[in-house]
Amino acid sequence: MPAKNKTTGQPLAGAALLKETCRRIRAARSYWDAHNNRACRGERDKAMALYESMSAAEREKVPQALRVWLRYRSEKYFGEHRTQPGRGRE
């Protein structure tokens, strides 16, 4: 039997949003370090969606190392200019 999802359906706000965003970025970085690109891409996309829903003041509370990785370094590898996974090799 799968684990029960404990989400209430309400969007995150305040400290909970900050905590979840940082958690997702750290998870994406750990997947990146483990060379698990598919999982990294999924976590990065979720983290980016949360990050973009934050106000400018809330974004400043995210540690700089996480912000830099999310916005710049990961964009280099997962940006729109890159070939999407699953296409190419045949």
C-alpha positions in Angstrom: 0.0 0.0 0.0 1.5 3.4 -1.0 2.2 6.0 1.6 -0.6 8.6 2.2 0.0 12.1 0.9 -0.3 14.5 3.7 -0.8 17.7 1.6 -3.8 19.8 2.5 -4.2 21.2 -1.0 -3.4 24.7 0.1 -0.5 26.5 -1.5 2.6 27.0 0.6 3.3 30.4 2.0 5.9 32.1 4.3 8.3 29.9 6.2 6.8 26.7 4.8 7.4 27.9 1.2 11.0 28.9 2.0 11.7 25.6 3.7 10.2 23.5 0.9 12.0 25.5 -1.8 15.4 25.0 -0.1 14.6 21.3 0.4 13.9 20.8 -3.3 17.0 22.7 -4.4 19.2 20.6 -2.1 17.5 17.4 -3.3 18.2 18.4 -6.9 21.8 19.2 -6.1 22.2 15.8 -4.5 20.7 14.1 -7.5 23.1 16.1 -9.7 26.1 15.0 -7.7 24.9 11.4 -8.0 24.7 11.8 -11.8 20.9 11.1 -11.7 19.9 13.7 -14.3 16.3 12.6 -14.7 15.5 13.0 -11.0 17.6 16.2 -10.9 15.5 17.7 -13.7 12.3 16.9 -12.0 13.3 18.3 -8.6 14.8 21.3 -10.3 11.6 22.1 -12.1 9.6 21.8 -8.9 12.0 24.0 -7.1 12.0 26.5 -9.8 8.2 26.7 -9.8 8.2 27.3 -6.0 11.0 29.9 -6.3 9.2 31.8 -9.0 6.1 31.9 -6.8 8.0 33.7 -4.1 8.2 37.5 -3.7 11.5 39.3 -4.0 11.9 39.6 -0.2 11.3 35.9 0.2 13.8 35.1 -2.5 16.5 36.9 -0.6 16.0 34.5 2.3 17.0 31.5 0.2 20.8 30.9 0.8 22.9 32.4 -2.0 24.6 29.1 -2.8 21.2 27.5 -3.5 20.0 30.5 -5.6 23.2 30.5 -7.7 22.9 26.8 -8.4 19.2 27.0 -9.2 19.3 30.0 -11.5 22.6 29.9 -13.2 24.5 26.6 -13.1 21.6 24.3 -13.6 20.2 26.5 -16.4 23.4 25.8 -18.3 22.6 22.1 -18.3 18.7 22.0 -18.2 17.8 25.2 -20.0 15.5 25.5 -23.1 18.5 25.6 -25.4 19.4 22.0 -24.5 18.1 18.9 -26.2 15.3 17.3 -24.3 15.9 13.8 -22.7 14.8 10.8 -24.7 15.5 12.2 -28.1 18.5 11.8 -30.3 20.1 8.3 -29.8 18.6 5.7 -32.1 
